[in-house]
């Protein structure tokens, strides 16, 4: 008698199979900011955050401005929000400045003891790091450098306040932390109703200078700050090696080409911007300051348009030519991979170098003994075009909602919003709801960049191994 075999039981189909989809870094980056803005909007509507009622559109505007580290406001941060509301804004600025994606990646890494290859690719694309082994090293440095500079900056602000201008010790500490974080993240938010133009601090030149230094560091970009620290350590070791006769520790190219271009460009822009504003406004908005004070205020006024957004003077009182120049500075913005916005210093540097190369009849762009890759030049001009296109659409849209508003005021607010600067001619709070929505979109697009938006929603084509015959177009 044979053994009777049992029929094989068919597996019960009781599980829902979810198709795995790998979102590209641009989609994750944009989504993280959208979620943070939504959470901030809800938190700012809480009764404990408000001294006065706040509409949903104004809550959304404030949250977007904080997360996108812009600084444009439609209500007075000092009087409209309670301590808890100001604390929420400060935390939104901090999260938006470093990038919520960076925090999420680091927390995942530390809690799980590691990270998947896909998450490393995602964070690597965001942090512009080529080698996977450097992704989380860079992110750890990013957090420590941020917290370190903000702590030192807060101590500098606390010290520069002197007797605290009548503030209690607790208020003085919170003021120092708030302005250090807002400065480093290039947000421009202040707990003073008139910002740094407030009568109690406008002539406190040590405070003005300290805050300027903080937002300049924030605008340099994390990779550049790390590279400068590496170079400083290298110089120190070379000096020690010479003194101890143990060698010179020579290492070529410690300061990489990216750092050199952005540092030189930042230095040139800062110098000429300070000079132009000092000369142009010497007997105008700078007339209330004397001696070194004129130079300090001219310096802060020249550096704050490059996405910081703190106002030591009334920008609405500037001469017309200075306002136009400030709009140019806002458009250029800070350095790449920084808390600042704008088209970035590297973009304008590449554009100028490319123009000079064409004028000299060269078929390539070279600087500091290196040839710039064609893809970098393409990205630079794409960034410039997309920024001007976005700003142009924003100006047109707000002109539709504000037909009686002067064009200069509309253009200034749009440049400020796109470059996440936060400077204003004092008209933002008077905009209608439609104009505020336009500025909200522009602030968001300016923070995540229009190129990231296109990458997120346009499907990439597969690489093709053929090329068409080249043709030349008439350009000029």
C-alpha positions in Angstrom: 0.0 0.0 0.0 1.5 3.3 -1.1 1.6 6.3 1.1 -1.1 8.8 0.2 0.5 12.2 -0.5 -1.3 15.3 0.6 -2.0 17.8 -2.1 0.1 20.9 -2.0 -1.7 23.8 -0.3 -1.9 26.9 -2.4 -0.7 29.9 -0.5 -3.4 32.3 0.5 -3.2 35.6 -1.2 -3.8 37.8 1.9 -1.0 40.3 1.7 -1.2 43.5 -0.2 1.8 43.8 -2.5 3.0 47.4 -2.7 5.1 48.3 -5.7 8.4 49.8 -4.5 9.2 53.1 -6.0 12.5 54.9 -5.5 11.9 58.6 -5.4 14.7 60.7 -6.8 16.6 63.0 -4.5 14.9 66.2 -5.8 11.5 64.7 -5.0 12.5 63.8 -1.5 14.2 67.1 -1.0 11.1 69.1 -2.1 8.7 66.8 -0.1 10.7 67.3 3.1 10.4 71.0 2.8 6.7 70.9 2.0 6.0 68.7 5.1 8.0 71.0 7.3 6.2 74.1 6.0 2.8 72.4 6.6 3.8 71.4 10.2 5.1 74.9 10.8 1.9 76.5 9.6 -0.2 74.4 12.0 2.1 75.1 14.9 2.0 78.8 14.3 -1.8 78.7 14.5 -1.7 77.3 18.0 -3.1 79.8 20.7 0.0 79.5 22.8 2.1 80.8 19.8 0.0 84.0 19.3 -0.6 87.3 21.0 -3.1 88.2 18.2 -5.2 86.2 15.7 -3.3 85.0 12.6 -5.0 84.0 9.3 -4.1 80.8 7.6 -2.5 82.6 4.7 -0.3 84.6 7.0 0.6 81.5 9.0 1.6 79.7 5.8 3.5 82.8 4.6 5.5 83.0 7.9 6.2 79.3 8.0 7.4 79.3 4.4 9.5 82.3 5.0 11.1 80.6 8.1 11.7 77.2 6.5 13.0 78.7 3.3 15.2 81.0 5.5 13.8 84.1 3.6 12.8 86.6 6.3 9.9 88.3 4.6 7.2 89.0 7.1 3.5 90.0 6.9 3.1 90.4 10.7 5.5 91.8 13.3 7.5 88.8 14.8 8.2 90.8 18.0 4.6 91.6 18.9 2.4 89.2 17.0 4.0 86.0 18.4 4.5 84.9 22.0 7.8 83.5 23.3 6.6 80.0 22.1 5.7 81.3 18.7 9.1 82.9 18.3 10.7 79.6 19.5 8.8 77.7 16.8 10.0 80.2 14.2 13.6 79.8 15.4 13.3 75.9 15.2 11.8 76.2 11.7 14.7 78.4 10.6 17.2 75.9 12.1 15.6 72.9 10.4 15.2 74.8 7.1 18.8 76.1 7.2 20.5 72.8 7.6 17.9 70.9 5.6 15.3 68.6 7.0 16.6 65.8 4.7 20.0 66.0 6.4 18.5 65.7 9.8 16.4 62.7 8.7 19.4 61.0 7.1 21.5 61.5 10.3 18.8 60.3 12.6 18.2 57.2 10.5 21.9 56.5 10.5 22.4 56.8 14.2 19.2 55.0 15.3 19.6 52.1 12.9 23.4 52.0 13.1 23.8 52.3 9.4 22.2 53.4 6.2 21.0 51.8 3.0 22.8 52.4 -0.3 19.7 54.2 -1.7 19.6 56.7 1.2 23.3 57.4 0.8 22.7 58.1 -2.9 19.8 60.5 -1.9 21.8 62.4 0.7 24.9 62.3 -1.5 23.0 64.0 -4.4 21.7 66.7 -2.0 25.1 67.3 -0.4 26.9 67.3 -3.7 29.3 64.5 -2.5 30.7 62.1 -5.0 32.1 59.4 -2.8 29.6 57.4 -0.7 32.1 57.1 2.2 32.0 60.9 2.6 28.3 61.4 2.6 27.6 61.0 6.3 31.0 62.4 7.3 30.0 65.6 5.5 26.6 65.6 7.1 28.1 65.1 10.6 30.5 68.0 10.0 27.6 70.0 8.7 25.7 69.7 11.9 28.7 70.2 14.2 29.9 73.2 12.2 26.5 74.8 12.3 26.0 74.3 16.0 29.5 75.4 16.7 29.4 78.6 14.7 25.9 79.4 16.1 27.1 78.9 19.7 30.1 81.1 19.1 27.9 83.6 17.3 25.4 83.6 20.2 28.2 84.3 22.7 29.4 87.2 20.4 25.9 88.7 20.2 25.5 88.3 24.0 28.8 90.0 24.7 28.1 92.8 22.2 24.8 93.7 23.9 26.7 95.1 26.9 24.2 95.7 29.6 21.5 94.1 27.5 19.7 97.3 26.7 17.4 96.8 29.6 16.7 93.1 28.8 16.5 90.5 31.5 19.2 87.7 31.5 16.7 85.2 30.1 15.6 87.6 27.3 19.2 88.4 26.5 20.1 84.7 26.1 17.1 84.0 23.9 17.8 87.2 21.9 21.4 86.0 21.3 20.4 82.4 20.3 17.6 83.6 18.1 19.7 86.1 16.2 22.7 83.7 15.9 20.6 81.0 14.4 18.7 83.5 12.2 22.0 85.0 11.1 23.9 81.8 10.3 20.9 80.4 8.4 20.6 83.6 6.5 17.0 84.0 7.6 16.8 87.6 8.5 14.1 87.2 11.2 14.5 89.3 14.3 12.7 89.7 17.6 12.9 93.5 17.2 10.1 95.2 15.5 12.4 97.2 13.3 15.1 94.6 13.0 18.7 95.9 13.4 17.4 99.3 12.6 15.8 99.5 16.1 16.9 102.5 18.0 18.4 100.4 20.8 20.8 98.6 18.5 21.3 100.6 15.3 24.4 102.4 16.8 25.7 99.2 18.4 28.4 98.7 15.8 29.9 95.7 17.5 26.6 93.9 17.4 26.1 94.9 13.7 29.5 93.6 12.8 29.2 90.3 14.8 25.9 89.5 13.1 27.4 90.3 9.7 30.3 87.9 10.3 27.8 85.1 11.3 25.7 85.3 8.2 28.8 85.6 6.0 30.0 82.3 7.4 26.6 80.8 6.8 26.6 82.1 3.2 29.9 80.5 2.4 28.6 77.0 2.2 29.5 73.9 4.3 31.9 72.3 1.9 33.9 75.6 1.6 34.0 76.0 5.4 35.2 72.4 5.8 37.8 72.9 3.0 39.0 76.2 4.6 39.4 74.4 8.0 41.4 71.7 6.2 43.6 74.3 4.6 44.1 76.1 7.9 45.2 72.8 9.5 47.5 72.2 6.6 49.1 75.6 7.0 49.5 75.1 10.7 51.2 71.7 10.1 53.5 73.3 7.5 54.5 76.0 10.0 55.1 73.4 12.8 57.1 71.3 10.3 59.4 74.2 9.5 59.9 75.1 13.1 60.7 71.5 14.2 62.7 70.7 11.0 60.5 67.7 10.3 59.6 68.6 6.8 57.1 71.0 5.2 54.2 68.7 4.8 53.6 70.0 1.3 50.3 69.0 -0.2 49.2 70.6 -3.5 45.5 71.6 -4.0 44.5 71.5 -0.4 42.2 74.4 -1.2 40.1 73.0 -4.0 39.0 74.9 -7.1 35.4 75.3 -5.9 36.6 77.0 -2.7 39.0 79.3 -4.5 36.4 80.5 -7.1 33.7 81.1 -4.5 36.0 82.8 -1.9 37.6 85.1 -4.6 34.1 86.0 -6.0 32.7 86.6 -2.5 35.7 88.8 -1.6 35.4 90.9 -4.8 31.7 91.4 -4.5 31.9 92.3 -0.8 34.6 94.8 -1.4 33.0 96.7 -4.3 29.5 96.5 -2.9 30.7 98.1 0.4 32.6 100.8 -1.5 29.6 101.6 -3.8 27.1 101.8 -0.9 29.6 103.8 1.2 30.1 106.4 -1.5 26.5 106.5 -2.8 24.8 106.7 0.5 27.5 108.6 2.5 25.4 111.8 2.8 22.1 110.0 2.6 21.0 107.0 4.8 24.5 106.8 6.3 24.4 110.5 7.4 23.2 109.5 10.9 26.3 107.5 11.5 29.8 108.8 12.2 33.4 107.6 11.7 33.8 103.9 11.7 30.0 103.5 12.1 29.5 104.6 8.5 31.8 101.9 7.3 30.3 99.2 9.5 26.8 100.0 8.3 27.9 100.2 4.7 29.6 96.8 5.1 26.4 95.2 6.7 24.2 96.8 4.0 26.5 95.5 1.3 26.6 91.9 2.7 23.0 91.5 3.9 21.4 91.5 0.4 23.3 88.3 -0.4 20.5 86.4 1.3 20.9 87.5 5.0 18.0 89.9 5.1 18.9 92.0 8.2 18.2 95.7 7.8 20.5 98.1 9.5 19.0 100.9 7.4 15.6 101.7 5.8 15.9 100.2 2.4 13.0 102.2 1.2 15.0 105.3 1.8 17.9 104.3 -0.4 18.6 106.2 -3.6 17.1 104.6 -6.8 20.5 103.6 -8.1 21.4 101.9 -4.8 18.1 99.9 -4.8 18.9 98.6 -8.3 22.3 97.6 -7.2 20.9 95.8 -4.1 18.6 93.9 -6.4 21.6 92.7 -8.3 23.3 91.6 -5.1 20.1 89.7 -4.1 20.0 88.0 -7.4 23.6 86.8 -7.1 23.2 85.5 -3.5 25.5 83.3 -1.5 27.8 80.4 -2.3 26.5 76.9 -3.2 25.6 74.3 -0.6 25.0 77.1 1.9 22.1 78.4 3.9 21.7 81.3 1.4 19.9 81.5 -1.8 20.3 83.4 -5.1 21.9 82.0 -8.3 25.1 81.6 -6.2 28.6 83.2 -6.5 29.9 80.2 -8.5 27.2 80.7 -11.2 28.0 84.4 -11.8 31.8 83.6 -11.7 31.4 80.9 -14.4 29.2 83.2 -16.5 31.8 86.0 -16.4 34.7 83.6 -17.1 32.9 82.0 -20.0 32.2 85.4 -21.5 35.8 86.4 -21.1 36.9 83.1 -22.7 34.6 83.8 -25.7 35.9 87.3 -26.0 39.5 86.0 -26.2 38.6 83.4 -28.8 39.1 80.4 -26.5 37.0 77.2 -26.9 37.2 76.3 -23.2 37.0 78.0 -19.8 40.2 77.8 -17.7 41.0 79.1 -14.2 43.6 78.4 -11.6 45.3 75.9 -13.8 42.1 73.8 -14.3 39.6 73.5 -17.1 35.9 74.0 -16.1 33.7 71.1 -17.2 31.1 72.0 -19.8 28.3 70.5 -17.6 29.1 73.1 -14.9 28.8 76.0 -17.5 25.5 74.5 -18.7 24.1 74.4 -15.2 25.2 77.9 -14.5 23.4 79.4 -17.5 20.4 77.2 -16.9 20.2 78.5 -13.3 20.4 82.1 -14.5 17.7 81.6 -17.1 15.3 79.8 -14.8 15.8 82.4 -12.0 15.0 85.3 -14.3 12.1 83.4 -15.8 10.6 82.7 -12.4 11.1 86.2 -11.1 9.6 87.6 -14.3 6.5 85.4 -14.0 6.2 86.5 -10.3 6.5 90.2 -11.2 3.8 89.8 -13.9 1.5 87.9 -11.5 1.8 90.3 -8.6 1.3 93.2 -11.1 -2.0 91.6 -12.0 -3.1 91.5 -8.3 -1.6 94.9 -7.5 -2.3 97.1 -10.6 -1.6 100.3 -8.7 1.6 99.2 -7.0 4.9 100.7 -8.4 6.9 98.3 -10.5 10.1 98.9 -8.4 8.4 97.8 -5.2 7.0 94.6 -6.8 10.3 93.7 -8.5 12.2 94.3 -5.3 10.0 91.9 -3.3 10.1 89.3 -6.0 14.0 89.4 -6.2 14.1 89.2 -2.4 11.7 86.3 -2.2 13.4 84.2 -4.9 16.8 84.7 -3.5 15.5 84.0 0.0 16.8 87.4 1.2 13.9 88.9 3.2 14.7 92.5 2.5 11.7 94.6 1.8 10.7 98.2 0.8 8.0 97.9 3.5 5.1 96.8 1.2 4.8 93.0 1.8 2.3 93.2 4.6 0.1 95.4 2.4 -0.2 92.8 -0.4 -3.5 91.1 -1.1 -3.9 87.3 -0.6 -3.1 86.5 -4.2 0.2 88.4 -4.1 1.1 86.7 -0.9 0.5 83.3 -2.5 2.7 84.2 -5.4 5.5 85.2 -3.0 5.0 81.9 -1.0 5.5 79.9 -4.2 8.5 82.1 -5.2 10.2 81.7 -1.8 9.7 77.9 -2.0 11.0 77.6 -5.5 13.9 79.9 -4.7 14.9 77.7 -1.7 14.7 74.3 -3.5 15.8 75.9 -6.9 13.8 75.8 -10.1 16.2 73.2 -11.5 15.4 70.8 -8.7 11.7 71.3 -9.4 12.2 70.4 -13.0 14.4 67.4 -12.1 11.7 66.2 -9.7 8.9 66.2 -12.3 10.6 65.6 -15.6 11.5 62.0 -16.4 15.1 61.5 -17.3 15.8 60.0 -20.8 18.0 57.0 -21.1 21.5 57.6 -22.2 21.9 57.2 -26.0 25.0 56.1 -27.7 24.5 58.1 -30.8 25.0 61.8 -31.6 23.6 63.9 -34.4 25.7 66.0 -36.7 26.5 69.4 -35.1 25.1 72.7 -36.6 25.9 76.3 -35.6 23.1 78.9 -34.9 23.4 82.6 -35.4 23.7 84.2 -31.9 25.0 87.7 -32.6 
